[in-house]
Amino acid sequence: MNNLLGTGHLRGLLLGFWVCLMGVSLPAQTIPDDLWEDETPGQADSLELSRESIDQLLSKLDTESPDLAHQLRQWRKDDPFRFVLEIRRISLARNPKSAKAAGRLPKSAPGESAVPVDPTKQGQWRQNQEKQIVEFLEWFGAVYPDKAMPLQQLRKKDYEEFLNHISAVRRRFEPLMRADKRYPELARILRKDIELQDLCGELLGKIAAAKDKDRRTLIEQLTRVVANQFDIIVQKRRMKYADIESKIG
């Protein structure tokens, strides 16, 4: 399922050229700031925990904090949703670099037990999260049926693994889902960006396994894809600058 998460490439280096767009005039519109977020290499991957890494963390907690480990194992059995929430919180607390890459700050120290919150608020938060997952899957299945099918199968087969995985998938595709509803031009650009990310990842995989003769052809194709990705970045930056103008003008 890693192909759903995107592939790190040269986008970060190319973003510096956005300043050349300062003189461009485009139709003004007001677009939420979170739709402008650019995925940086490794960012999406930093949000996903593997079963192996979870088991390793639990083993450490067995020694360092047995009561917490016992509670987590109980949740793992009876309440996978709560288990994944807490294990991710603890993992991010123990790995500040991952938390920073994920754009999140740990809410408590790793040795603490479950975060003490109002049960009513916690229940409402959980209901909202579950509702958002359902809404995302409905949209995802309609727009990307081939990508959604393995995710739906995983949801039925292994709910814990599904919850571990869905966060990174949502982080990549939800900006497109939101843009689809209100900003069709931005949605067109985001959709093309995702297509190019997938193609870039596919070509990189082929290049790694190709012979010298075929590799040259594949590298030429990859060069064109990266050029197209730069065009997409330029289009996004033009739209973002126009959006900023509309807010300060």
C-alpha positions as CSV (number, residue, x, y, z in Angstrom):
1,M,0.0,0.0,0.0
2,N,3.0,2.3,0.0
3,N,2.1,3.5,-3.5
4,L,-0.8,5.4,-1.9
5,L,1.6,7.6,0.1
6,G,3.6,9.3,-2.6
7,T,7.3,9.3,-3.4
8,G,9.9,11.8,-2.2
9,H,11.5,13.8,-5.0
10,L,12.9,17.2,-6.0
11,R,9.8,19.2,-5.2
12,G,11.2,20.8,-2.1
13,L,14.2,22.2,-4.1
14,L,12.0,23.6,-6.9
15,L,9.7,25.5,-4.5
16,G,12.3,28.2,-4.2
17,F,11.4,29.4,-7.7
18,W,7.9,30.6,-6.7
19,V,9.3,34.1,-6.3
20,C,9.3,34.4,-10.1
21,L,5.6,34.4,-10.1
22,M,5.2,37.6,-8.1
23,G,4.1,39.6,-11.2
24,V,1.4,37.1,-12.3
25,S,-2.3,38.2,-12.0
26,L,-4.9,35.6,-11.6
27,P,-8.6,35.6,-10.5
28,A,-8.8,36.1,-6.8
29,Q,-10.3,33.5,-4.5
30,T,-10.1,32.7,-0.8
31,I,-8.9,29.1,-0.1
32,P,-8.2,27.6,3.3
33,D,-4.5,27.5,4.2
34,D,-4.4,23.8,4.8
35,L,-5.1,23.1,1.1
36,W,-1.8,24.7,0.2
37,E,0.3,22.3,2.2
38,D,3.0,20.6,0.2
39,E,4.0,17.0,1.1
40,T,7.7,16.9,1.7
41,P,9.8,13.7,1.2
42,G,9.1,11.3,3.9
43,Q,6.4,13.4,5.6
44,A,3.5,11.1,4.8
45,D,5.5,8.0,5.7
46,S,6.3,9.5,9.1
47,L,2.7,9.3,10.0
48,E,2.3,5.6,9.6
49,L,3.4,3.0,12.2
50,S,4.1,-0.6,11.1
51,R,3.0,-3.5,13.1
52,E,6.6,-4.4,13.7
53,S,7.4,-1.0,15.2
54,I,4.3,-1.1,17.4
55,D,5.3,-4.5,18.7
56,Q,8.8,-3.2,19.5
57,L,7.4,-0.2,21.3
58,L,5.1,-2.5,23.4
59,S,8.0,-4.7,24.3
60,K,9.9,-1.7,25.6
61,L,6.9,-0.5,27.6
62,D,6.6,-4.0,29.1
63,T,9.8,-3.2,30.9
64,E,9.6,0.6,31.3
65,S,5.9,1.0,32.1
66,P,4.2,-2.4,32.7
67,D,0.8,-0.9,33.7
68,L,0.7,1.2,30.6
69,A,1.7,-1.7,28.4
70,H,-1.0,-3.9,30.0
71,Q,-3.6,-1.2,29.3
72,L,-2.5,-0.8,25.7
73,R,-2.6,-4.5,25.1
74,Q,-6.1,-4.6,26.5
75,W,-7.2,-1.8,24.2
76,R,-5.5,-3.6,21.3
77,K,-7.8,-6.5,22.0
78,D,-11.1,-4.7,22.9
79,D,-10.8,-1.2,21.3
80,P,-8.4,-1.0,18.3
81,F,-9.4,2.6,17.7
82,R,-8.3,3.7,21.1
83,F,-5.2,1.5,21.0
84,V,-4.0,3.1,17.7
85,L,-4.7,6.6,19.0
86,E,-2.6,6.1,22.1
87,I,0.2,4.1,20.6
88,R,0.7,6.8,17.9
89,R,0.7,9.5,20.7
90,I,3.3,7.6,22.6
91,S,5.4,7.0,19.5
92,L,5.4,10.7,18.5
93,A,6.3,11.7,22.1
94,R,9.3,9.4,21.9
95,N,10.3,10.6,18.5
96,P,10.3,14.5,18.4
97,K,11.7,14.5,14.8
98,S,8.8,12.4,13.6
99,A,6.4,14.5,15.5
100,K,7.8,17.6,13.9
101,A,7.7,16.1,10.4
102,A,4.2,15.0,11.0
103,G,3.3,18.6,12.0
104,R,2.2,17.4,15.5
105,L,3.4,17.9,19.0
106,P,3.0,15.2,21.7
107,K,0.4,16.1,24.2
108,S,2.0,14.2,27.1
109,A,5.1,12.3,28.2
110,P,5.5,8.7,26.9
111,G,5.4,7.2,30.4
112,E,2.0,8.7,31.2
113,S,-1.2,6.6,30.9
114,A,-4.1,7.6,28.7
115,V,-4.6,11.3,28.3
116,P,-7.0,12.5,31.0
117,V,-9.8,14.1,29.0
118,D,-13.5,14.6,29.5
119,P,-15.2,11.2,28.5
120,T,-18.0,13.1,26.8
121,K,-15.6,15.2,24.7
122,Q,-13.5,12.1,24.0
123,G,-16.6,10.3,22.8
124,Q,-17.6,13.2,20.6
125,W,-14.1,13.4,19.1
126,R,-14.1,9.7,18.4
127,Q,-17.5,9.9,16.7
128,N,-16.2,12.8,14.6
129,Q,-13.1,10.9,13.6
130,E,-15.1,7.8,12.7
131,K,-17.5,9.9,10.6
132,Q,-14.6,11.6,8.8
133,I,-13.1,8.2,8.0
134,V,-16.4,7.0,6.5
135,E,-16.9,10.2,4.5
136,F,-13.3,9.9,3.2
137,L,-13.7,6.3,2.2
138,E,-17.0,7.0,0.3
139,W,-15.3,9.8,-1.7
140,F,-12.1,7.8,-2.1
141,G,-14.0,4.8,-3.4
142,A,-15.8,6.9,-6.0
143,V,-12.7,8.8,-7.2
144,Y,-10.0,6.2,-6.9
145,P,-11.8,2.8,-6.8
146,D,-8.6,0.8,-7.6
147,K,-6.7,2.5,-4.7
148,A,-9.7,2.2,-2.3
149,M,-10.4,-1.5,-2.8
150,P,-7.3,-2.8,-1.0
151,L,-8.0,-0.3,1.8
152,Q,-11.6,-1.5,2.2
153,Q,-10.4,-5.1,2.2
154,L,-7.8,-4.3,4.9
155,R,-10.6,-2.6,7.0
156,K,-12.5,-5.8,7.1
157,K,-9.5,-8.1,7.5
158,D,-7.4,-6.2,10.0
159,Y,-8.9,-3.1,11.6
160,E,-5.9,-2.2,13.6
161,E,-3.7,-2.2,10.5
162,F,-6.3,-0.2,8.6
163,L,-6.3,2.5,11.3
164,N,-2.4,2.5,11.2
165,H,-2.6,3.1,7.5
166,I,-5.6,5.4,6.9
167,S,-4.1,8.5,8.5
168,A,-1.3,8.7,6.0
169,V,-3.6,8.0,3.1
170,R,-6.0,10.7,4.3
171,R,-3.2,13.2,4.7
172,R,-2.3,12.8,1.1
173,F,-5.8,12.7,-0.5
174,E,-8.0,14.8,1.8
175,P,-6.9,18.2,0.4
176,L,-8.1,16.9,-3.0
177,M,-11.4,15.8,-1.5
178,R,-12.0,19.2,0.1
179,A,-10.9,21.0,-3.1
180,D,-13.2,18.8,-5.2
181,K,-16.2,20.3,-3.4
182,R,-15.5,24.0,-3.6
183,Y,-12.3,24.7,-5.7
184,P,-12.5,22.8,-9.0
185,E,-9.4,24.5,-10.5
186,L,-7.3,23.7,-7.5
187,A,-8.7,20.2,-7.5
188,R,-7.6,19.7,-11.1
189,I,-4.1,20.7,-10.1
190,L,-4.0,18.5,-7.0
191,R,-5.3,15.5,-9.0
192,K,-2.6,15.9,-11.6
193,D,0.0,16.3,-8.9
194,I,-1.0,12.9,-7.4
195,E,-1.0,11.3,-10.8
196,L,2.6,12.5,-11.4
197,Q,3.7,11.4,-7.9
198,D,2.4,7.9,-8.7
199,L,4.1,7.9,-12.1
200,C,7.3,9.1,-10.6
201,G,7.3,6.3,-8.0
202,E,6.5,3.7,-10.7
203,L,9.3,4.9,-12.9
204,L,11.8,4.9,-10.0
205,G,10.9,1.3,-9.3
206,K,11.4,0.3,-12.9
207,I,14.7,2.1,-13.1
208,A,16.0,0.3,-10.1
209,A,15.2,-3.1,-11.7
210,A,16.1,-2.2,-15.3
211,K,19.1,-3.0,-17.4
212,D,21.4,-0.2,-18.7
213,K,19.7,0.1,-22.1
214,D,16.2,0.3,-20.7
215,R,17.3,2.5,-17.8
216,R,18.3,5.3,-20.1
217,T,14.8,5.4,-21.6
218,L,13.2,5.3,-18.2
219,I,15.4,8.1,-16.9
220,E,14.3,10.2,-19.9
221,Q,10.7,9.5,-19.0
222,L,11.3,10.4,-15.4
223,T,13.0,13.7,-16.4
224,R,9.8,14.6,-18.3
225,V,7.7,13.7,-15.3
226,V,9.8,15.8,-12.9
227,A,9.5,18.7,-15.4
228,N,5.7,18.3,-15.3
229,Q,5.8,18.2,-11.5
230,F,7.6,21.5,-11.6
231,D,4.8,22.9,-13.8
232,I,2.3,21.8,-11.3
233,I,4.2,23.5,-8.5
234,V,4.2,26.7,-10.5
235,Q,0.5,26.5,-11.0
236,K,-0.1,26.0,-7.3
237,R,2.1,28.9,-6.4
238,R,0.4,31.2,-8.9
239,M,-3.0,30.3,-7.3
240,K,-1.6,30.7,-3.8
241,Y,-0.2,34.1,-4.6
242,A,-3.5,35.2,-6.1
243,D,-5.3,33.9,-3.0
244,I,-2.9,35.9,-0.7
245,E,-3.5,39.0,-2.8
246,S,-7.3,38.6,-2.4
247,K,-6.9,38.4,1.4
248,I,-4.6,41.5,1.8
249,G,-5.9,43.6,-1.1
